[in-house]
Structure formats: C-alpha cells, structure tokens
C-alpha cells in the first residue's frame, strides 16, 4: 500500500478535475477498485489495483471506491473498515482515518455506506464520469444510486443526465508520462534487463523452458519488482513461432532458438521486452539470417519513433525492411512494393509492430485522432517489436527455414529529439548475444 508521492497523486486528481470542469457541466466522477477474483474454491488471485484508481490515489486496497466532485474538488473515499480479526489474516487496512491522513480524502466512509451515500453525492450534478461495462456488479450499484437520485427530482433535486467515460480525459493524461512515471519505467527496464541477461547467461540445452521462466521471476522479485507485467513467454524451437505461447514446459535442445518475451512491473509501471537467442550460443546460417533481418527492421522502426511520426509509420518501416529481406532470402518472390501492397509478408509477420506502454502493458490512450493515425509526441512510450515466424509445417519455404521464430522488442520513449530506448542495455546484436551467453 503506497503512501509515497502523495503530492503527485493530489496533482493528478486536481489536473483531472480541472479538465472535467472545462466541460461546462457540474460533474461527479466515480472510480471503483479492481474486483477480487477467485482462483479456485476459497483461494483468490493475486490482487492488483485498477490502474486508473491507483494513478489518481496510490491506494492499493480492494473493496474501495473514489468519488470526486469537479466543482468543489473534493474527494470522497469508500474503503474497507478496520477489522482486527481480518487484518490478522489479510494484512493491515488503512480504514476511514487512514485514507484521510495518507491519501488526500476530504471525506471517507466504510464501503458498506456506498448505497446510502452515493445518491447524495450524485445529487446536484448533470454529468457522471464513470466507465460502464468493466464490472457489471459495480454498474448495478452506480445505476441504482442514479435511479435513487432521479427519484428525488420532485423535491427539486437534479441528477446526472449524461454518463461519460472518464478515460476520454484520464487516459490521455496517462498516455503522456511525467518525470515520476519515466523514472519508474526506467527502473522496470533496468530490472528486466538484469533478468534477460541472467537468462542469456544460464540457458543451455537440456533445460526446460520453465526453468528459464523461474529465473526471470526470481530476478524480478530479487530486485524489488512487485510482479511480472504479464505472463512470461519462454518459447524454444517451434514454440517461438507461437505469438502468445504460455505453456513454458518444453525441454530445450541444441541448435534451437529461445524467444523470451518478459518484463517486470515496478511501482505499477511495466516493461515489455523480447529477445531471441540460440540455446547453445550459436546461430545456424538460416537462424542468423532471419535474426539479422528482424533486427534491421527493428532498428528502422526505432528510428521512426520520433515526434511527428506515427505508429503506422513505425510499422510501415518494419514491414518494408522485412518484405525486402524476405525477397532477398528467397522466401518471397516478386517486387517488394507490390508484395507490401498485397500484404504478402503476413504469413511471416502477422502482427502490428507497436503499442502504448505504461501502467498497463497494452496501455491506454487513443491510437487515432480525427480518423488518422495519431502523431507521436514527447512523453509517449511505445514498444517496437517486429518479428518473423515460420511455422514448422509451413511448406511454402524450404525445410531448413521452418520452425524459426524471432521477435525483438524494446521500449521507446518519444522525446523532442532522438528516440530514447529505455531497454537498450539488453544485448541484441548477434555478437552481443554470443558474449552474453559466454559470460555464464
């Protein structure tokens, strides 16, 4: 439970409410905590707070709701009550007094008072900022409160007549990273680099994929990461051609490639990195040719990750390099320009190159503005992750090329000048990969 950076969270709430107030309508804003999910029987999944609520408060407890008034700038928290018996089992709670002292609550109630107090808070406002469709049980509570407020209309009470997704404002705020955000992302990148380097140095034929996954997770936690940012992909051999492979249970053999897509989360900010390297430390001729082509494409994509460019242009740069390279290697036939137009590269490179990165590994923020690809601006962070995947049964290429999967991914901060590669410390040239493997 984070009480640090309280001034930062207060500034974020104020900035959000000021943006809401510009709408010209009196508005009330409701942000619920992430629900708790049962894993099996009475065992719960590890809890992680909703990113929007944490961004505004730093409050990590479940069973809570934040209500903010855009006119008065008041924040009302609904939280779990202090409970000595439950805290013995589940850990300490801040309770009503704690959120007032540590989290900037103007007023606070226990969560069981939500049905009683929320209609009062909605009264007098014409617009409600609340994200419908995420949690049906919470939707029902909010809509019931809205109905109870509306029922008091004969007494002169006004109620919200519009419901607006707060992401239209908040997610634009989250898209642009400030100094504290970038500091956390650099730390996540640094820890992730240590994990990938450890994997490169200790992987060898005869190990299982899950042993490498365990090494990654151990390194994340040993250096202060709260959790992985997503389920790690550790795919060897033909498993590297499966984009979201997750079984991680295969025994790795000599002469195979290992694709690792793994990143940690630090202070609620994610890293997202992919590296591909030979299990034995040595590429075959075909593996190295594919690897060098993907690396060339990635470098072209990173070079395009500048102010005024777009994710479509980043992708286009990677597609151009990969298509021309596949023709050069004899895996595609024809004129590159026509092959690109016909999307003939897609059996090899079937996904987009980039996504936003931040508190969520596939972070929030619009990808288009005015019906066009959004121009990149300083403060945005994106991934650049081209790949080539040739399935073991893809019989349109000679057998020696089949079963090769390569993806290379870095996290790029857009600046006013050159792209800032947050994950540059992780080896990715063929020579650097050989040195990292030999360093064991």
GURO-807021 format. One line per field, with one value per residue (C-alpha): residue in three letters; x, y, z. Coordinates in nm, 2 decimals, m for minus. Each point is the difference from the previous one (the first is absolute). Layout:
! GURO-807021
figu ALA	...
east X	...
north Y	...
up Z	...
END
This chain:
! GURO-807021
figu UNK	UNK	UNK	UNK	UNK	UNK	UNK	UNK	UNK	UNK	UNK	UNK	UNK	UNK	UNK	UNK	UNK	UNK	UNK	UNK	UNK	UNK	UNK	UNK	UNK	UNK	UNK	UNK	UNK	UNK	UNK	UNK	UNK	UNK	UNK	UNK	UNK	UNK	UNK	UNK	UNK	UNK	UNK	UNK	UNK	UNK	UNK	UNK	UNK	UNK	UNK	UNK	UNK	UNK	UNK	UNK	UNK	UNK	UNK	UNK	UNK	UNK	UNK	UNK	UNK	UNK	UNK	UNK	UNK	UNK	UNK	UNK	UNK	UNK	UNK	UNK	UNK	UNK	UNK	UNK	UNK	UNK	UNK	UNK	UNK	UNK	UNK	UNK	UNK	UNK	UNK	UNK	UNK	UNK	UNK	UNK	UNK	UNK	UNK	UNK	UNK	UNK	UNK	UNK	UNK	UNK	UNK	UNK	UNK	UNK	UNK	UNK	UNK	UNK	UNK	UNK	UNK	UNK	UNK	UNK	UNK	UNK	UNK	UNK	UNK	UNK	UNK	UNK	UNK	UNK	UNK	UNK	UNK	UNK	UNK	UNK	UNK	UNK	UNK	UNK	UNK	UNK	UNK	UNK	UNK	UNK	UNK	UNK	UNK	UNK	UNK	UNK	UNK	UNK	UNK	UNK	UNK	UNK	UNK	UNK	UNK	UNK	UNK	UNK	UNK	UNK	UNK	UNK	UNK	UNK	UNK	UNK	UNK	UNK	UNK	UNK	UNK	UNK	UNK	UNK	UNK	UNK	UNK	UNK	UNK	UNK	UNK	UNK	UNK	UNK	UNK	UNK	UNK	UNK	UNK	UNK	UNK	UNK	UNK	UNK	UNK	UNK	UNK	UNK	UNK	UNK	UNK	UNK	UNK	UNK	UNK	UNK	UNK	UNK	UNK	UNK	UNK	UNK	UNK	UNK	UNK	UNK	UNK	UNK	UNK	UNK	UNK	UNK	UNK	UNK	UNK	UNK	UNK	UNK	UNK	UNK	UNK	UNK	UNK	UNK	UNK	UNK	UNK	UNK	UNK	UNK	UNK	UNK	UNK	UNK	UNK	UNK	UNK	UNK	UNK	UNK	UNK	UNK	UNK	UNK	UNK	UNK	UNK	UNK	UNK	UNK	UNK	UNK	UNK	UNK	UNK	UNK	UNK	UNK	UNK	UNK	UNK	UNK	UNK	UNK	UNK	UNK	UNK	UNK	UNK	UNK	UNK	UNK	UNK	UNK	UNK	UNK	UNK	UNK	UNK	UNK	UNK	UNK	UNK	UNK	UNK	UNK	UNK	UNK	UNK	UNK	UNK	UNK	UNK	UNK	UNK	UNK	UNK	UNK	UNK	UNK	UNK	UNK	UNK	UNK	UNK	UNK	UNK	UNK	UNK	UNK	UNK	UNK	UNK	UNK	UNK	UNK	UNK	UNK	UNK	UNK	UNK	UNK	UNK	UNK	UNK	UNK	UNK	UNK	UNK	UNK	UNK	UNK	UNK	UNK	UNK	UNK	UNK	UNK	UNK	UNK	UNK	UNK	UNK	UNK	UNK	UNK	UNK	UNK	UNK	UNK	UNK	UNK	UNK	UNK	UNK	UNK	UNK	UNK	UNK	UNK	UNK	UNK	UNK	UNK	UNK	UNK	UNK	UNK	UNK	UNK	UNK	UNK	UNK	UNK	UNK	UNK	UNK	UNK	UNK	UNK	UNK	UNK	UNK	UNK	UNK	UNK	UNK	UNK	UNK	UNK	UNK	UNK	UNK	UNK	UNK	UNK	UNK	UNK	UNK	UNK	UNK	UNK	UNK	UNK	UNK	UNK	UNK	UNK	UNK	UNK	UNK	UNK	UNK	UNK	UNK	UNK	UNK	UNK	UNK	UNK	UNK	UNK	UNK	UNK
east 0.00	0.17	m0.01	0.30	m0.03	m0.32	0.06	0.02	m0.33	m0.16	0.12	m0.13	m0.35	0.00	0.11	m0.27	m0.27	0.10	m0.02	m0.34	m0.12	0.08	m0.30	m0.22	m0.22	0.01	0.14	0.05	0.26	0.00	0.30	m0.04	0.28	0.08	m0.21	0.15	m0.01	m0.02	0.27	m0.16	m0.22	0.09	0.34	0.02	0.22	0.28	m0.16	0.10	m0.18	m0.18	0.25	m0.22	m0.08	0.37	0.11	m0.23	0.06	0.28	m0.25	0.04	m0.28	m0.29	m0.36	0.03	m0.16	0.12	m0.25	0.12	m0.20	0.13	m0.15	0.12	0.31	m0.10	0.10	m0.22	0.14	m0.20	0.23	0.00	m0.04	0.28	m0.04	0.25	m0.11	0.02	0.32	0.17	m0.09	0.04	0.22	m0.06	m0.26	0.01	m0.37	m0.19	0.25	0.30	m0.13	m0.06	0.35	0.20	m0.20	m0.16	m0.36	m0.22	m0.26	0.00	m0.25	0.01	m0.09	m0.33	m0.12	0.03	m0.36	m0.11	0.25	0.05	m0.35	0.07	0.34	m0.17	m0.26	0.05	0.21	m0.09	0.28	0.14	0.34	0.00	0.13	m0.29	0.05	0.31	m0.18	m0.37	m0.04	0.15	m0.21	m0.31	0.10	0.07	m0.32	m0.21	0.15	m0.08	m0.36	m0.04	0.13	m0.23	m0.30	0.06	m0.06	m0.34	0.18	0.20	0.31	0.19	0.18	0.25	m0.16	0.32	0.25	0.35	0.29	0.27	0.26	m0.06	0.19	0.19	0.15	0.13	0.17	0.15	0.12	0.25	0.26	0.13	0.34	m0.12	m0.16	0.31	0.22	m0.22	0.02	0.38	0.01	m0.23	0.22	0.32	m0.14	m0.13	0.35	0.15	m0.25	0.06	0.38	m0.03	m0.20	0.25	0.29	m0.16	m0.21	0.14	m0.12	m0.19	m0.16	m0.38	m0.17	m0.15	0.35	0.07	m0.34	0.08	0.34	m0.18	m0.26	0.27	0.20	m0.30	m0.09	0.36	0.04	m0.32	m0.26	m0.35	m0.09	0.05	m0.18	m0.16	0.04	0.35	0.04	0.29	m0.02	0.27	0.02	m0.32	m0.17	0.17	m0.24	m0.31	m0.06	m0.15	0.15	m0.04	0.04	0.38	0.04	0.22	0.35	0.24	0.24	0.33	m0.03	m0.33	m0.09	m0.17	m0.24	m0.06	m0.27	0.01	m0.01	m0.05	m0.22	0.15	m0.21	m0.30	0.20	0.08	0.30	m0.07	0.31	0.06	0.33	0.08	0.33	0.15	m0.04	0.36	0.14	0.05	m0.24	m0.05	0.04	m0.37	m0.07	0.26	m0.14	m0.35	0.13	0.20	m0.30	m0.23	0.27	0.04	m0.38	m0.01	0.27	m0.19	m0.31	0.18	0.15	m0.36	m0.11	0.03	m0.21	m0.25	0.02	m0.27	m0.03	m0.11	0.32	0.20	m0.18	0.05	0.37	0.02	m0.22	0.21	0.33	m0.15	m0.16	0.31	0.21	m0.23	0.03	0.38	0.00	m0.23	m0.29	m0.22	0.00	m0.10	0.04	0.02	m0.24	m0.27	0.06	m0.05	m0.32	m0.13	0.11	0.20	0.22	m0.28	0.06	0.34	m0.08	m0.37	m0.02	0.05	0.33	m0.10	m0.23	0.00	0.18	m0.05	m0.20	m0.16	0.22	m0.24	m0.05	m0.29	m0.03	m0.15	0.19	m0.18	m0.11	m0.24	m0.01	0.37	0.30	0.10	0.32	0.26	0.08	0.26	m0.09	m0.17	0.16	m0.05	0.14	0.17	m0.02	0.02	0.03	0.02	m0.17	0.04	m0.22	0.14	m0.26	0.02	0.08	0.03	0.36	0.29	0.02	0.32	m0.20	m0.29	m0.05	0.19	m0.16	0.17	m0.14	0.20	m0.18	0.11	m0.17	0.03	m0.06	m0.09	0.20	0.04	0.31	0.12	m0.19	0.10	0.02	m0.07	0.11	0.32	0.21	m0.14	0.23	m0.15	0.27	0.13	0.34	m0.14	m0.23	0.30	0.19	m0.29	m0.03	0.37	0.00	m0.16
north 0.00	0.31	0.33	0.14	0.28	0.13	0.34	m0.16	m0.18	0.32	0.19	m0.27	0.01	0.38	m0.01	m0.25	0.19	0.33	m0.17	m0.14	0.35	0.14	m0.19	0.27	m0.25	m0.07	m0.35	m0.28	m0.27	m0.36	m0.23	m0.35	m0.23	m0.31	m0.30	m0.29	m0.32	m0.35	m0.24	m0.32	m0.08	0.26	0.10	0.33	0.12	0.24	0.34	0.30	0.34	0.15	0.21	0.31	0.00	m0.06	0.28	0.25	m0.12	m0.25	m0.20	m0.37	m0.16	m0.19	0.08	0.37	0.28	0.35	0.28	0.34	0.32	0.21	0.32	m0.01	m0.22	m0.22	m0.36	m0.25	m0.35	m0.32	m0.26	m0.32	0.06	m0.08	m0.35	m0.15	m0.36	0.03	0.20	m0.30	m0.21	0.25	0.28	0.36	0.23	0.38	0.04	0.33	0.19	m0.13	0.11	0.35	0.02	m0.16	0.01	0.35	m0.10	0.30	m0.24	m0.38	m0.27	m0.37	m0.18	m0.13	0.36	0.03	m0.07	0.26	0.28	m0.03	0.13	0.31	0.06	m0.03	0.25	0.35	m0.12	m0.02	m0.23	m0.32	m0.12	m0.37	m0.29	m0.23	m0.36	m0.09	m0.15	m0.09	m0.01	0.35	0.12	m0.12	0.19	0.32	m0.02	m0.07	0.30	0.21	m0.13	0.09	0.35	0.05	m0.11	0.31	0.22	0.11	0.15	0.22	m0.22	m0.01	m0.32	m0.10	m0.02	m0.10	m0.28	0.06	m0.24	0.17	m0.16	0.27	0.23	m0.23	m0.23	0.30	0.11	m0.35	m0.01	0.28	m0.11	0.25	m0.01	m0.24	m0.23	m0.02	m0.06	m0.30	m0.13	0.04	m0.21	m0.26	m0.01	m0.03	m0.30	m0.16	0.04	m0.19	m0.28	m0.04	0.01	m0.27	m0.21	0.05	m0.10	m0.31	m0.16	m0.32	m0.31	m0.24	0.26	0.04	0.33	0.03	0.00	0.32	0.14	m0.07	0.18	0.31	0.01	m0.04	0.29	0.22	m0.05	0.01	0.35	0.14	m0.05	m0.06	m0.25	m0.08	0.24	m0.29	m0.38	m0.07	m0.17	m0.24	m0.18	m0.22	m0.16	0.00	0.15	0.33	0.01	0.02	0.36	m0.03	m0.34	m0.05	m0.37	0.05	m0.37	m0.13	m0.14	0.22	m0.16	0.08	0.20	0.17	0.36	0.12	0.29	0.18	0.26	0.12	0.32	0.10	0.25	0.26	0.25	m0.10	0.08	m0.27	m0.10	m0.22	m0.16	m0.28	m0.16	m0.30	m0.19	m0.35	m0.25	m0.12	0.35	m0.05	0.08	m0.21	0.17	0.03	0.10	0.28	0.12	0.03	0.16	0.26	0.09	0.05	0.21	0.21	0.05	0.09	0.26	0.15	0.01	0.16	0.26	0.09	0.04	0.37	0.31	0.04	m0.36	m0.26	m0.36	m0.07	0.15	m0.21	m0.31	0.10	0.03	m0.35	m0.15	0.16	m0.14	m0.35	m0.03	0.10	m0.23	m0.30	0.06	0.02	m0.33	m0.17	m0.05	0.24	0.05	0.32	0.37	0.13	0.29	m0.23	m0.26	0.27	0.12	m0.36	m0.07	m0.30	0.04	m0.09	m0.38	0.09	0.33	0.00	0.25	0.37	0.14	0.22	0.08	0.26	m0.10	0.13	m0.12	m0.26	m0.20	0.08	0.35	0.24	0.30	0.05	m0.14	0.23	0.36	0.15	m0.34	0.00	m0.17	0.21	0.19	m0.09	0.26	0.03	m0.19	m0.29	m0.35	m0.27	m0.35	m0.08	m0.37	m0.15	m0.37	m0.28	m0.33	m0.30	m0.29	m0.35	m0.11	0.31	m0.19	0.31	0.04	m0.26	m0.22	0.16	0.33	m0.17	0.03	0.32	0.27	0.34	0.31	0.29	0.26	0.32	0.27	0.35	0.34	0.27	0.32	0.33	m0.15	m0.35	m0.30	m0.11	m0.38	m0.08	m0.36	0.06	m0.18	m0.34	m0.16	m0.05	m0.01	m0.34	0.07	0.14	m0.30	m0.23	0.19	0.00	m0.38	m0.05	0.21	m0.28
up 0.00	m0.12	0.19	m0.18	m0.26	0.16	m0.15	m0.35	0.04	0.13	m0.31	m0.23	0.16	m0.03	m0.36	m0.09	0.18	m0.17	m0.34	0.10	0.11	m0.34	m0.14	0.14	0.19	0.38	0.00	0.25	m0.06	0.13	m0.01	0.15	0.10	m0.20	0.11	0.18	m0.21	0.14	m0.13	0.13	0.30	0.26	m0.14	m0.17	m0.29	0.10	0.02	m0.20	0.02	m0.29	m0.19	m0.02	0.37	0.09	m0.24	0.19	0.35	0.06	0.20	m0.05	0.21	m0.16	0.10	m0.05	m0.20	m0.07	m0.07	m0.11	m0.04	m0.29	0.13	0.37	m0.08	0.30	0.01	0.19	0.06	0.08	0.15	0.20	0.37	0.25	0.12	0.24	m0.06	m0.39	0.02	0.18	m0.31	m0.29	0.13	0.12	m0.14	0.00	0.07	0.01	0.21	m0.20	m0.34	0.15	0.14	m0.28	m0.33	m0.01	0.08	0.07	0.14	0.05	0.08	0.03	m0.32	0.15	m0.01	m0.38	m0.08	0.26	m0.08	m0.38	m0.09	0.22	m0.18	m0.34	0.08	m0.15	m0.29	m0.36	m0.12	0.14	m0.10	0.05	m0.22	m0.08	m0.10	0.20	0.30	m0.02	0.38	0.03	m0.29	0.18	0.32	m0.19	m0.21	0.31	0.17	m0.31	0.00	0.37	m0.06	m0.30	0.22	0.21	m0.30	0.12	0.30	m0.22	m0.01	m0.33	m0.11	m0.27	m0.34	m0.18	0.08	m0.15	m0.01	0.22	m0.23	m0.25	0.23	0.24	m0.26	m0.19	0.32	0.05	m0.36	0.06	0.26	0.25	0.18	0.28	m0.26	m0.21	0.31	0.09	m0.36	m0.01	0.33	m0.15	m0.31	0.21	0.20	m0.32	m0.16	0.30	m0.05	m0.38	0.06	0.26	m0.24	m0.28	0.22	0.15	m0.27	m0.15	m0.18	0.22	0.21	0.00	m0.09	0.34	0.16	m0.20	0.09	0.37	m0.04	m0.15	0.29	0.26	m0.14	m0.02	0.37	0.12	m0.14	0.14	m0.27	0.14	m0.27	m0.37	m0.23	m0.19	m0.02	m0.13	m0.34	m0.01	m0.33	m0.14	m0.35	m0.18	0.31	m0.09	m0.30	0.23	0.07	0.35	0.10	0.37	0.09	0.06	0.06	m0.29	0.04	m0.21	m0.25	m0.16	m0.32	0.10	0.06	0.32	m0.01	0.33	0.03	0.36	0.20	0.36	0.16	0.24	0.19	m0.23	m0.32	m0.25	m0.21	m0.31	m0.17	m0.24	m0.08	m0.21	0.02	m0.06	0.28	m0.07	m0.07	m0.37	m0.29	m0.30	m0.33	m0.06	0.36	m0.02	m0.33	0.14	0.32	m0.17	m0.22	0.30	0.18	m0.32	0.00	0.37	m0.03	m0.29	0.21	0.30	m0.23	m0.10	0.36	0.00	0.06	m0.29	m0.12	0.08	0.10	m0.36	m0.13	0.25	m0.12	m0.36	0.04	0.15	m0.27	m0.27	0.14	0.07	m0.34	m0.19	0.21	m0.06	m0.37	0.04	0.18	m0.26	0.24	m0.19	m0.38	m0.18	0.02	0.36	m0.06	m0.14	0.27	0.27	m0.17	m0.02	0.37	m0.12	0.30	0.24	0.01	0.16	0.18	0.10	0.28	0.04	0.12	0.29	0.29	0.28	0.32	0.35	0.30	m0.22	m0.23	m0.28	0.13	m0.04	m0.23	m0.35	m0.30	m0.24	m0.01	m0.26	m0.17	m0.06	0.16	0.30	m0.02	0.26	0.27	0.27	0.31	m0.18	0.05	m0.26	m0.08	m0.32	m0.05	m0.36	m0.05	m0.25	0.07	m0.23	0.12	0.01	m0.25	m0.23	m0.32	m0.23	0.10	0.00	0.31	0.14	0.07	0.17	0.38	0.03	0.21	0.08	0.17	0.14	0.22	0.18	0.19	m0.16	0.16	m0.26	0.07	m0.17	m0.17	m0.05	0.13	0.35	0.02	0.36	m0.05	m0.20	0.27	m0.11	m0.26	m0.35	m0.26	m0.10	0.15	0.32	0.04	m0.04	0.26	0.24	m0.04	0.05	0.32	0.20
END
